[in-house]
Amino acid sequence: MLDHVSIQCEDAAVSAAFYDAVLAPLGGRRLLEFGPVIGYGVPPQPTFWIGPHQTGSGFRESHLAFVAADRAAVDAFFAAATAFGAEVLHEPRVWPEYHPGYYGAFVRDPDGNNVEAVCHTPEHAG
Protein backbone atom coordinates (compact mmCIF):
# COMPACT_ATOMS: atom_id res chain seq x y z
CA MET A 1 0.00 0.00 0.00
CA LEU A 2 2.68 2.54 0.91
CA ASP A 3 4.92 3.95 -1.78
CA HIS A 4 7.10 6.00 0.58
CA VAL A 5 7.21 7.71 3.98
CA SER A 6 8.86 10.98 4.95
CA ILE A 7 9.66 12.41 8.38
CA GLN A 8 10.90 15.80 9.49
CA CYS A 9 13.97 15.92 11.71
CA GLU A 10 15.13 18.53 14.19
CA ASP A 11 18.78 18.05 13.16
CA ALA A 12 18.82 16.50 9.68
CA ALA A 13 22.58 15.84 9.75
CA VAL A 14 22.41 13.88 13.02
CA SER A 15 19.38 11.94 11.80
CA ALA A 16 21.12 11.19 8.50
CA ALA A 17 24.12 9.76 10.36
CA PHE A 18 21.75 7.62 12.48
CA TYR A 19 19.83 6.26 9.48
CA ASP A 20 23.06 5.70 7.49
CA ALA A 21 24.22 3.46 10.35
CA VAL A 22 21.03 1.56 11.17
CA LEU A 23 19.69 1.01 7.65
CA ALA A 24 22.96 -0.38 6.24
CA PRO A 25 22.57 -3.77 8.00
CA LEU A 26 19.08 -3.99 6.47
CA GLY A 27 20.36 -3.35 2.94
CA GLY A 28 19.14 0.26 2.86
CA ARG A 29 21.24 3.18 1.75
CA ARG A 30 21.03 6.76 0.50
CA LEU A 31 19.64 6.73 -3.02
CA LEU A 32 18.74 10.38 -3.63
CA GLU A 33 19.56 13.71 -2.04
CA PHE A 34 17.90 17.04 -2.70
CA GLY A 35 19.84 19.47 -0.53
CA PRO A 36 19.10 18.46 3.07
CA VAL A 37 16.37 15.97 2.04
CA ILE A 38 17.62 12.38 1.78
CA GLY A 39 15.86 9.37 0.28
CA TYR A 40 16.79 5.91 1.58
CA GLY A 41 15.90 2.53 0.22
CA VAL A 42 16.93 -0.47 -1.77
CA PRO A 43 17.41 0.31 -5.48
CA PRO A 44 15.75 1.34 -7.67
CA GLN A 45 13.85 3.93 -5.62
CA PRO A 46 13.79 5.46 -2.15
CA THR A 47 10.94 4.51 0.13
CA PHE A 48 11.98 6.39 3.28
CA TRP A 49 12.78 10.09 3.31
CA ILE A 50 14.15 12.43 5.97
CA GLY A 51 14.48 16.19 5.92
CA PRO A 52 14.64 19.22 8.18
CA HIS A 53 11.67 20.23 10.30
CA GLN A 54 9.69 22.73 8.21
CA THR A 55 6.02 22.58 9.20
CA GLY A 56 3.94 22.47 12.34
CA SER A 57 5.09 22.74 15.91
CA GLY A 58 5.60 20.25 18.68
CA PHE A 59 6.45 16.60 18.34
CA ARG A 60 4.35 13.54 17.74
CA GLU A 61 6.11 10.20 17.92
CA SER A 62 6.06 8.05 14.80
CA HIS A 63 6.68 4.31 14.66
CA LEU A 64 8.80 3.17 11.72
CA ALA A 65 9.38 -0.53 11.09
CA PHE A 66 12.00 -1.59 8.56
CA VAL A 67 12.12 -5.08 7.03
CA ALA A 68 15.14 -7.22 7.89
CA ALA A 69 16.08 -10.18 5.71
CA ASP A 70 16.83 -12.35 8.73
CA ARG A 71 17.35 -12.26 12.48
CA ALA A 72 21.05 -11.51 12.08
CA ALA A 73 20.11 -8.30 10.26
CA VAL A 74 17.81 -7.31 13.16
CA ASP A 75 20.71 -7.93 15.55
CA ALA A 76 23.06 -5.88 13.34
CA PHE A 77 20.53 -3.02 13.20
CA PHE A 78 20.32 -3.09 16.99
CA ALA A 79 24.12 -3.13 17.34
CA ALA A 80 24.45 -0.16 14.97
CA ALA A 81 21.75 1.78 16.81
CA THR A 82 23.23 1.19 20.25
CA ALA A 83 26.73 2.01 18.97
CA PHE A 84 25.22 5.29 17.77
CA GLY A 85 23.90 5.87 21.29
CA ALA A 86 20.22 5.28 20.55
CA GLU A 87 17.87 4.73 23.48
CA VAL A 88 16.87 1.08 23.65
CA LEU A 89 13.12 0.49 23.76
CA HIS A 90 13.23 -3.30 23.31
CA GLU A 91 16.22 -5.54 22.66
CA PRO A 92 15.94 -8.07 19.83
CA ARG A 93 13.56 -10.89 20.66
CA VAL A 94 10.66 -12.95 19.39
CA TRP A 95 7.26 -11.26 19.80
CA PRO A 96 4.78 -14.19 19.72
CA GLU A 97 1.91 -11.86 20.58
CA TYR A 98 2.29 -10.38 17.06
CA HIS A 99 2.67 -13.72 15.27
CA PRO A 100 4.91 -16.79 15.50
CA GLY A 101 8.38 -15.99 14.20
CA TYR A 102 8.08 -12.18 14.57
CA TYR A 103 11.57 -11.05 15.60
CA GLY A 104 12.14 -7.37 16.23
CA ALA A 105 14.23 -4.75 18.00
CA PHE A 106 13.07 -1.23 18.87
CA VAL A 107 15.13 1.94 19.48
CA ARG A 108 14.60 5.71 19.47
CA ASP A 109 16.03 7.80 16.65
CA PRO A 110 17.61 11.20 17.38
CA ASP A 111 14.17 12.86 17.21
CA GLY A 112 12.48 10.41 19.59
CA ASN A 113 10.70 8.24 17.04
CA ASN A 114 10.22 4.54 17.72
CA VAL A 115 12.29 2.75 15.05
CA GLU A 116 12.14 -1.02 14.60
CA ALA A 117 13.84 -3.64 12.50
CA VAL A 118 11.70 -6.75 12.02
CA CYS A 119 12.07 -10.18 10.46
CA HIS A 120 8.87 -12.13 9.89
CA THR A 121 10.36 -15.55 9.24
CA PRO A 122 11.16 -18.28 11.75
CA GLU A 123 14.77 -18.67 12.84
CA HIS A 124 15.24 -21.85 10.83
CA ALA A 125 13.18 -20.99 7.75
CA GLY A 126 13.90 -22.65 4.53
DSSP file (Angstrom, degrees, kcal/mol; ACC not computed):
  #  RESIDUE AA STRUCTURE BP1 BP2  ACC     N-H-->O    O-->H-N    N-H-->O    O-->H-N    TCO  KAPPA ALPHA  PHI   PSI    X-CA   Y-CA   Z-CA
    1    1 A M              0   0    0      0, 0.0     2,-0.3     0, 0.0     0, 0.0   0.000 360.0 360.0 360.0 -45.6    0.0    0.0    0.0
    2    2 A L        -     0   0    0      1,-0.2     3,-0.1     3,-0.0     0, 0.0  -0.571 360.0-176.0 -81.3 138.1    2.7    2.5    0.9
    3    3 A D  S    S-     0   0    0      1,-0.4     2,-0.3    -2,-0.3    -1,-0.2   0.810  70.6 -24.2 -93.1 -42.8    4.9    4.0   -1.8
    4    4 A H        -     0   0    0      2,-0.0    -1,-0.4    44,-0.0     2,-0.3  -0.981  52.3-142.4-164.0 163.4    7.1    6.0    0.6
    5    5 A V  E     -a   48   0A   0     42,-2.2    44,-3.0    -2,-0.3     2,-0.4  -0.976  13.3-165.4-131.9 143.8    7.2    7.7    4.0
    6    6 A S  E     -a   49   0A   0     -2,-0.3     2,-0.3    42,-0.2    44,-0.2  -0.993   3.1-171.2-132.3 139.4    8.9   11.0    4.9
    7    7 A I  E     -a   50   0A   0     42,-2.2    44,-1.3    -2,-0.4     2,-0.4  -0.942  20.8-127.3-126.7 152.8    9.7   12.4    8.4
    8    8 A Q  E     -a   51   0A   0     -2,-0.3     2,-0.4    42,-0.2    45,-0.2  -0.803  25.4-155.4 -97.1 140.4   10.9   15.8    9.5
    9    9 A C  E     -a   52   0A   0     42,-3.2    44,-1.9    -2,-0.4     3,-0.4  -0.908  20.9-141.6-121.0 141.7   14.0   15.9   11.7
   10   10 A E  S    S+     0   0    0     -2,-0.4     2,-0.5     1,-0.3    -1,-0.1   0.928 105.1  21.5 -64.7 -45.0   15.1   18.5   14.2
   11   11 A D  S  > S-     0   0    0      1,-0.1     4,-2.4    41,-0.1    -1,-0.3  -0.871  73.4-170.8-125.6  96.2   18.8   18.0   13.2
   12   12 A A  H  > S+     0   0    0     -2,-0.5     4,-2.5    -3,-0.4     5,-0.2   0.829  84.2  54.4 -59.5 -35.7   18.8   16.5    9.7
   13   13 A A  H  > S+     0   0    0      2,-0.2     4,-2.0     1,-0.2    -1,-0.2   0.916 110.4  45.2 -66.8 -43.1   22.6   15.8    9.7
   14   14 A V  H  > S+     0   0    0     -3,-0.3     4,-2.1     2,-0.2    -2,-0.2   0.923 114.8  48.4 -65.7 -43.7   22.4   13.9   13.0
   15   15 A S  H  X S+     0   0    0     -4,-2.4     4,-2.9     1,-0.2     5,-0.2   0.889 109.1  53.6 -64.3 -38.2   19.4   11.9   11.8
   16   16 A A  H  X S+     0   0    0     -4,-2.5     4,-2.6    -5,-0.2    -1,-0.2   0.919 108.5  49.3 -62.2 -42.9   21.1   11.2    8.5
   17   17 A A  H  X S+     0   0    0     -4,-2.0     4,-1.8     2,-0.2    -1,-0.2   0.906 112.1  49.6 -62.5 -40.6   24.1    9.8   10.4
   18   18 A F  H  X S+     0   0    0     -4,-2.1     4,-2.7     2,-0.2     5,-0.2   0.958 114.3  42.9 -61.5 -52.0   21.8    7.6   12.5
   19   19 A Y  H  X S+     0   0    0     -4,-2.9     4,-2.0     1,-0.2     5,-0.3   0.832 109.3  57.9 -69.6 -31.4   19.8    6.3    9.5
   20   20 A D  H  X S+     0   0    0     -4,-2.6     4,-0.9    -5,-0.2    -1,-0.2   0.936 113.7  41.2 -56.5 -44.8   23.1    5.7    7.5
   21   21 A A  H  < S+     0   0    0     -4,-1.8    -2,-0.2    -5,-0.2    -1,-0.2   0.928 120.0  39.2 -71.2 -47.2   24.2    3.5   10.4
   22   22 A V  H  < S+     0   0    0     -4,-2.7     4,-0.2     1,-0.2    -3,-0.2   0.755 114.9  50.0 -83.7 -22.8   21.0    1.6   11.2
   23   23 A L  H ><>S+     0   0    0     -4,-2.0     5,-2.4    -5,-0.2     3,-1.0   0.747  94.0  74.5 -85.3 -22.7   19.7    1.0    7.6
   24   24 A A  G ><5S+     0   0    0     -4,-0.9     3,-1.8    -5,-0.3    -1,-0.2   0.909  93.0  52.3 -57.0 -45.0   23.0   -0.4    6.2
   25   25 A P  G 3 5S+     0   0    0      0, 0.0    -1,-0.3     0, 0.0    -2,-0.1   0.722 109.2  52.6 -65.0 -16.6   22.6   -3.8    8.0
   26   26 A L  G < 5S-     0   0    0     -3,-1.0    -2,-0.2    -4,-0.2     3,-0.1   0.386 123.6-104.2 -96.4   2.5   19.1   -4.0    6.5
   27   27 A G  T < 5S+     0   0    0     -3,-1.8     2,-0.2     1,-0.3    -3,-0.2   0.465  79.4 132.1  89.7   2.3   20.4   -3.3    2.9
   28   28 A G      < +     0   0    0     -5,-2.4    -1,-0.3    14,-0.1     2,-0.3  -0.589  24.9 160.0 -89.4 150.4   19.1    0.3    2.9
   29   29 A R  E     -B   41   0A   0     12,-2.0    12,-1.9    -2,-0.2     2,-0.3  -0.969  48.3 -70.6-156.4 169.0   21.2    3.2    1.7
   30   30 A R  E     +B   40   0A   0     -2,-0.3    10,-0.2    10,-0.2     3,-0.1  -0.500  47.3 166.3 -65.4 128.3   21.0    6.8    0.5
   31   31 A L  E     +     0   0A   0      8,-3.5     2,-0.3     1,-0.4     9,-0.2   0.690  62.2  16.3-113.5 -32.7   19.6    6.7   -3.0
   32   32 A L  E     -B   39   0A   0      7,-1.6     7,-3.2     2,-0.0    -1,-0.4  -0.995  56.6-168.5-143.0 147.3   18.7   10.4   -3.6
   33   33 A E  E     -B   38   0A   0     -2,-0.3     2,-0.5     5,-0.2     5,-0.2  -0.989   7.5-177.6-138.3 130.1   19.6   13.7   -2.0
   34   34 A F  E >  S-B   37   0A   0      3,-2.9     3,-1.9    -2,-0.4    -2,-0.0  -0.840  70.4 -66.2-122.0  89.6   17.9   17.0   -2.7
   35   35 A G  T 3  S-     0   0    0     -2,-0.5    -1,-0.1     1,-0.3     0, 0.0  -0.504 121.4  -8.8  61.9-124.7   19.8   19.5   -0.5
   36   36 A P  T 3  S+     0   0    0      0, 0.0     2,-0.5     0, 0.0    -1,-0.3   0.480 117.4  96.1 -83.8   0.1   19.1   18.5    3.1
   37   37 A V  E <   -B   34   0A   0     -3,-1.9    -3,-2.9    14,-0.1     2,-0.4  -0.796  57.7-168.4 -94.2 127.6   16.4   16.0    2.0
   38   38 A I  E     -BC  33  50A   0     12,-2.5    12,-2.3    -2,-0.5     2,-0.5  -0.952  11.8-153.7-123.1 132.9   17.6   12.4    1.8
   39   39 A G  E     -BC  32  49A   0     -7,-3.2    -8,-3.5    -2,-0.4    -7,-1.6  -0.920  15.1-169.2-106.6 124.4   15.9    9.4    0.3
   40   40 A Y  E     +BC  30  48A   0      8,-3.9     7,-2.6    -2,-0.5     8,-2.1  -0.752  27.1 100.2-108.0 155.5   16.8    5.9    1.6
   41   41 A G  E     -BC  29  46A   0    -12,-1.9   -12,-2.0     5,-0.3    -2,-0.0  -0.989  68.9 -66.8 167.2-166.1   15.9    2.5    0.2
   42   42 A V  E >  S- C   0  45A   0      3,-0.5     3,-0.9    -2,-0.3   -14,-0.1  -0.976  79.8 -59.7-112.8 128.8   16.9   -0.5   -1.8
   43   43 A P  T 3  S+     0   0    0      0, 0.0    -1,-0.0     0, 0.0   -12,-0.0  -0.077 113.2  39.0 -47.1 142.0   17.4    0.3   -5.5
   44   44 A P  T 3  S+     0   0    0      0, 0.0    -3,-0.0     0, 0.0     0, 0.0  -0.958 120.4   6.3-100.0 -11.9   15.7    1.3   -7.7
   45   45 A Q  E <   - C   0  42A   0     -3,-0.9    -3,-0.5   -13,-0.0     2,-0.1  -0.954  69.2-107.9-137.1 152.0   13.8    3.9   -5.6
   46   46 A P  E     + C   0  41A   0      0, 0.0    -5,-0.3     0, 0.0     3,-0.1  -0.459  26.0 176.9 -72.2 145.9   13.8    5.5   -2.2
   47   47 A T  E     +     0   0A   0     -7,-2.6   -42,-2.2     1,-0.2     2,-0.4   0.465  68.1  53.5-122.3 -11.4   10.9    4.5    0.1
   48   48 A F  E     -aC   5  40A   0     -8,-2.1    -8,-3.9   -44,-0.2     2,-0.4  -0.993  66.2-173.4-132.3 125.7   12.0    6.4    3.3
   49   49 A W  E     -aC   6  39A   0    -44,-3.0   -42,-2.2    -2,-0.4     2,-0.3  -0.915   6.4-171.7-122.0 143.2   12.8   10.1    3.3
   50   50 A I  E     +aC   7  38A   0    -12,-2.3   -12,-2.5    -2,-0.4   -42,-0.2  -0.959  15.4 153.9-127.6 152.4   14.2   12.4    6.0
   51   51 A G  E     -a    8   0A   0    -44,-1.3   -42,-3.2    -2,-0.3   -14,-0.1  -0.967  46.1 -65.1-163.0 173.7   14.5   16.2    5.9
   52   52 A P  E     -a    9   0A   0      0, 0.0     2,-0.4     0, 0.0   -42,-0.2  -0.282  60.4 -92.4 -68.6 153.5   14.6   19.2    8.2
   53   53 A H        +     0   0    0    -44,-1.9     3,-0.1   -45,-0.2   -41,-0.0  -0.515  59.9 152.0 -65.9 121.8   11.7   20.2   10.3
   54   54 A Q        +     0   0    0     -2,-0.4     2,-0.3     1,-0.2    -1,-0.2   0.589  49.9  45.0-128.4 -21.5    9.7   22.7    8.2
   55   55 A T  S    S+     0   0    0      2,-0.0    -1,-0.2     0, 0.0   -47,-0.1  -0.923  92.4   5.5-132.1 153.7    6.0   22.6    9.2
   56   56 A G        -     0   0    0     -2,-0.3     2,-0.3    -3,-0.1     3,-0.0   0.074  69.4-103.2  71.9 176.1    3.9   22.5   12.3
   57   57 A S  S    S+     0   0    0      2,-0.0    -3,-0.0    -3,-0.0     2,-0.0  -0.941  72.1  27.6-136.6 160.3    5.1   22.7   15.9
   58   58 A G  S    S-     0   0    0     -2,-0.3     2,-0.4     1,-0.0     0, 0.0  -0.176  81.7 -83.7  80.0-180.0    5.6   20.2   18.7
   59   59 A F        -     0   0    0     53,-0.0     2,-0.4     2,-0.0    -3,-0.0  -0.983  29.1-173.6-130.8 136.6    6.5   16.6   18.3
   60   60 A R        -     0   0    0     -2,-0.4     2,-0.0     0, 0.0    53,-0.0  -0.991  32.7-119.6-127.3 123.5    4.4   13.5   17.7
   61   61 A E        -     0   0    0     -2,-0.4     2,-0.3    52,-0.1    52,-0.1  -0.323  26.5-160.3 -63.5 137.3    6.1   10.2   17.9
   62   62 A S        -     0   0    0     -2,-0.0    52,-2.3     2,-0.0     2,-0.5  -0.851  10.8-139.0-111.0 153.4    6.1    8.1   14.8
   63   63 A H  E     -d  114   0B   0     -2,-0.3     2,-0.5    50,-0.2    52,-0.2  -0.974  20.6-174.7-112.9 124.5    6.7    4.3   14.7
   64   64 A L  E     -d  115   0B   0     50,-2.7    52,-3.2    -2,-0.5     2,-0.5  -0.979   4.0-168.7-121.8 122.0    8.8    3.2   11.7
   65   65 A A  E     -d  116   0B   0     -2,-0.5     2,-0.4    50,-0.2    52,-0.2  -0.953   4.9-162.3-114.9 124.5    9.4   -0.5   11.1
   66   66 A F  E     -d  117   0B   0     50,-3.0    52,-2.5    -2,-0.5     2,-0.2  -0.861  23.3-114.5-107.1 138.6   12.0   -1.6    8.6
   67   67 A V  E     -d  118   0B   0     -2,-0.4     2,-0.4    50,-0.2    52,-0.2  -0.496  26.5-160.2 -72.6 133.3   12.1   -5.1    7.0
   68   68 A A        -     0   0    0     50,-3.0    52,-0.3    -2,-0.2   -42,-0.1  -0.931  18.4-138.0-111.9 140.3   15.1   -7.2    7.9
   69   69 A A  S    S-     0   0    0     -2,-0.4     2,-0.3    50,-0.1    -1,-0.1   0.826  81.9 -12.5 -65.9 -32.1   16.1  -10.2    5.7
   70   70 A D  S  > S-     0   0    0     49,-0.1     4,-1.4     1,-0.0     3,-0.4  -0.925  79.0 -86.8-158.0 177.7   16.8  -12.3    8.7
   71   71 A R  H  > S+     0   0    0     -2,-0.3     4,-2.5     1,-0.2     5,-0.2   0.825 121.1  60.8 -66.6 -31.9   17.4  -12.3   12.5
   72   72 A A  H  > S+     0   0    0      1,-0.2     4,-2.3     2,-0.2    -1,-0.2   0.878 102.8  52.1 -62.6 -36.2   21.1  -11.5   12.1
   73   73 A A  H  > S+     0   0    0     -3,-0.4     4,-2.5     2,-0.2    -1,-0.2   0.880 107.7  51.4 -67.9 -37.5   20.1   -8.3   10.3
   74   74 A V  H  X S+     0   0    0     -4,-1.4     4,-2.5     2,-0.2    -2,-0.2   0.938 111.5  48.0 -61.1 -45.9   17.8   -7.3   13.2
   75   75 A D  H  X S+     0   0    0     -4,-2.5     4,-2.4     1,-0.2    -2,-0.2   0.892 111.6  49.5 -62.0 -40.0   20.7   -7.9   15.5
   76   76 A A  H  X S+     0   0    0     -4,-2.3     4,-2.5     2,-0.2    -1,-0.2   0.889 109.6  51.6 -68.2 -39.2   23.1   -5.9   13.3
   77   77 A F  H  X S+     0   0    0     -4,-2.5     4,-2.6     2,-0.2    -2,-0.2   0.939 111.5  47.9 -57.4 -48.2   20.5   -3.0   13.2
   78   78 A F  H  X S+     0   0    0     -4,-2.5     4,-2.6     1,-0.2     5,-0.2   0.903 111.2  50.2 -62.4 -42.5   20.3   -3.1   17.0
   79   79 A A  H  X S+     0   0    0     -4,-2.4     4,-2.2     1,-0.2    -1,-0.2   0.908 112.0  47.9 -62.7 -42.2   24.1   -3.1   17.3
   80   80 A A  H  X S+     0   0    0     -4,-2.5     4,-1.5     2,-0.2    -2,-0.2   0.909 112.8  49.0 -65.3 -41.5   24.5   -0.2   15.0
   81   81 A A  H  X>S+     0   0    0     -4,-2.6     5,-2.6     2,-0.2     4,-0.7   0.925 113.3  44.9 -65.2 -45.0   21.8    1.8   16.8
   82   82 A T  H ><5S+     0   0    0     -4,-2.6     3,-0.5     1,-0.2    -1,-0.2   0.855 110.2  54.9 -70.6 -32.9   23.2    1.2   20.3
   83   83 A A  H 3<5S+     0   0    0     -4,-2.2    -1,-0.2     1,-0.2    -2,-0.2   0.834 106.3  53.2 -64.9 -30.9   26.7    2.0   19.0
   84   84 A F  H 3<5S-     0   0    0     -4,-1.5    -1,-0.2    -5,-0.2    -2,-0.2   0.674 124.7-108.4 -74.5 -17.5   25.2    5.3   17.8
   85   85 A G  T <<5 +     0   0    0     -4,-0.7    -3,-0.2    -3,-0.5    -2,-0.1   0.592  59.3 165.1  99.4  13.9   23.9    5.9   21.3
   86   86 A A      < -     0   0    0     -5,-2.6     2,-0.3    -6,-0.2    -1,-0.2  -0.318  44.2-106.5 -64.8 144.1   20.2    5.3   20.6
   87   87 A E        -     0   0    0     21,-0.4    21,-2.0    22,-0.1     2,-0.5  -0.544  34.8-127.1 -67.9 132.3   17.9    4.7   23.5
   88   88 A V  E     +E  107   0B   0     -2,-0.3    19,-0.2    19,-0.2     3,-0.1  -0.726  33.4 170.7 -85.2 125.0   16.9    1.1   23.7
   89   89 A L  E    S-     0   0B   0     17,-2.3     2,-0.3    -2,-0.5    18,-0.2   0.822  76.1  -4.7 -94.9 -47.4   13.1    0.5   23.8
   90   90 A H  E    S-E  106   0B   0     16,-2.2    16,-2.6     3,-0.0    -1,-0.3  -0.943  70.7-131.3-149.5 125.6   13.2   -3.3   23.3
   91   91 A E  E     -     0   0B   0     -2,-0.3    13,-0.2    14,-0.2   -16,-0.1  -0.281  52.8 -70.8 -66.6 161.1   16.2   -5.5   22.7
   92   92 A P  E    S+     0   0B   0      0, 0.0     2,-0.3     0, 0.0    13,-0.2  -0.297  77.1 132.4 -57.3 132.6   15.9   -8.1   19.8
   93   93 A R  E     -E  104   0B   0     11,-1.7    11,-2.2    -3,-0.1     2,-0.3  -0.976  59.3 -81.6-167.5 168.9   13.6  -10.9   20.7
   94   94 A V  E     -E  103   0B   0     -2,-0.3     9,-0.2     9,-0.2     3,-0.1  -0.648  31.4-158.2 -79.0 137.9   10.7  -13.0   19.4
   95   95 A W    >>  +     0   0    0      7,-3.1     3,-1.9    -2,-0.3     4,-1.3  -0.753  16.2 173.5-117.1  79.2    7.3  -11.3   19.8
   96   96 A P  T 34 S+     0   0    0      0, 0.0    -1,-0.1     0, 0.0     7,-0.1   0.733  73.4  70.3 -64.0 -21.3    4.8  -14.2   19.7
   97   97 A E  T 34 S+     0   0    0      1,-0.2    -2,-0.0     2,-0.1    -3,-0.0   0.746 103.2  43.8 -67.1 -20.6    1.9  -11.9   20.6
   98   98 A Y  T <4 S-     0   0    0     -3,-1.9    -1,-0.2     1,-0.3     0, 0.0   0.919 135.9 -55.1 -85.1 -53.5    2.3  -10.4   17.1
   99   99 A H    ><  -     0   0    0     -4,-1.3     3,-2.1     3,-0.1    -1,-0.3  -0.863  66.3 -72.7-177.2 157.2    2.7  -13.7   15.3
  100  100 A P  T 3  S+     0   0    0      0, 0.0     3,-0.1     0, 0.0    -3,-0.0  -0.335 119.4  19.9 -58.6 134.3    4.9  -16.8   15.5
  101  101 A G  T 3  S+     0   0    0      1,-0.3     2,-0.5    20,-0.1    18,-0.1   0.347  81.7 144.2  89.9  -6.5    8.4  -16.0   14.2
  102  102 A Y    <   -     0   0    0     -3,-2.1    -7,-3.1    -7,-0.2     2,-0.5  -0.556  24.9-179.2 -69.7 117.6    8.1  -12.2   14.6
  103  103 A Y  E     +EF  94 119B   0     16,-2.6    16,-2.7    -2,-0.5     2,-0.3  -0.977  11.1 155.7-124.2 118.6   11.6  -11.1   15.6
  104  104 A G  E     -EF  93 118B   0    -11,-2.2   -11,-1.7    -2,-0.5     2,-0.3  -0.955  30.9-156.1-144.8 160.6   12.1   -7.4   16.2
  105  105 A A  E     - F   0 117B   0     12,-1.7    12,-1.8    -2,-0.3     2,-0.4  -0.988  16.3-156.2-134.5 142.8   14.2   -4.8   18.0
  106  106 A F  E     +EF  90 116B   0    -16,-2.6   -17,-2.3    -2,-0.3   -16,-2.2  -0.975  18.6 159.7-128.0 132.7   13.1   -1.2   18.9
  107  107 A V  E     -EF  88 115B   0      8,-2.8     8,-3.4    -2,-0.4     2,-0.4  -0.873  37.9-106.9-138.2 171.5   15.1    1.9   19.5
  108  108 A R  E     - F   0 114B   0    -21,-2.0   -21,-0.4    -2,-0.3     6,-0.2  -0.879  28.2-139.7-101.9 136.7   14.6    5.7   19.5
  109  109 A D    >   -     0   0    0      4,-2.0     3,-2.1    -2,-0.4   -22,-0.1  -0.302  42.1 -85.6 -80.8 176.9   16.0    7.8   16.6
  110  110 A P  T 3  S+     0   0    0      0, 0.0    -1,-0.1     0, 0.0   -95,-0.1   0.713 130.9  50.4 -60.1 -19.7   17.6   11.2   17.4
  111  111 A D  T 3  S-     0   0    0      2,-0.1  -103,-0.0  -101,-0.0   -96,-0.0   0.435 122.9-101.2 -96.7  -0.5   14.2   12.9   17.2
  112  112 A G  S <  S+     0   0    0     -3,-2.1     2,-0.1     1,-0.3   -51,-0.1   0.515  70.9 146.9  95.7   5.4   12.5   10.4   19.6
  113  113 A N        -     0   0    0    -52,-0.1    -4,-2.0     1,-0.1     2,-0.8  -0.450  54.8-114.9 -74.5 150.4   10.7    8.2   17.0
  114  114 A N  E     -dF  63 108B   0    -52,-2.3   -50,-2.7    -6,-0.2     2,-0.5  -0.779  38.7-172.2 -86.1 110.2   10.2    4.5   17.7
  115  115 A V  E     -dF  64 107B   0     -8,-3.4    -8,-2.8    -2,-0.8     2,-0.3  -0.917   3.2-175.7-114.5 130.9   12.3    2.8   15.1
  116  116 A E  E     -dF  65 106B   0    -52,-3.2   -50,-3.0    -2,-0.5     2,-0.4  -0.913  21.3-155.2-126.2 146.8   12.1   -1.0   14.6
  117  117 A A  E     -dF  66 105B   0    -12,-1.8   -12,-1.7    -2,-0.3     2,-0.4  -0.989  27.5-174.7-114.1 135.4   13.8   -3.6   12.5
  118  118 A V  E     -dF  67 104B   0    -52,-2.5   -50,-3.0    -2,-0.4     2,-0.4  -0.990  22.3-165.4-138.4 139.5   11.7   -6.7   12.0
  119  119 A C  E     - F   0 103B   0    -16,-2.7   -16,-2.6    -2,-0.4   -50,-0.1  -0.985   5.1-165.8-118.2 132.1   12.1  -10.2   10.5
  120  120 A H        +     0   0    0     -2,-0.4   -18,-0.1   -52,-0.3    -1,-0.1   0.344  59.0  89.5-101.7   6.0    8.9  -12.1    9.9
  121  121 A T  S    S-     0   0    0    -18,-0.1   -20,-0.1     1,-0.1   -50,-0.1  -0.774  82.7-101.0-106.4 150.3   10.4  -15.6    9.2
  122  122 A P    >   -     0   0    0      0, 0.0     3,-1.3     0, 0.0   -51,-0.1  -0.181  37.9-106.7 -60.1 159.9   11.2  -18.3   11.8
  123  123 A E  T 3  S+     0   0    0      1,-0.3   -52,-0.1   -53,-0.1     2,-0.1   0.864 118.6  37.5 -57.4 -39.2   14.8  -18.7   12.8
  124  124 A H  T 3  S+     0   0    0      2,-0.0    -1,-0.3     0, 0.0     2,-0.1  -0.317  84.9 155.5-112.3  48.8   15.2  -21.9   10.8
  125  125 A A    <         0   0    0     -3,-1.3    -4,-0.0     1,-0.2    -2,-0.0  -0.357 360.0 360.0 -71.4 153.4   13.2  -21.0    7.8
  126  126 A G              0   0    0     -2,-0.1    -1,-0.2     0, 0.0    -2,-0.0   0.422 360.0 360.0 121.0 360.0   13.9  -22.7    4.5
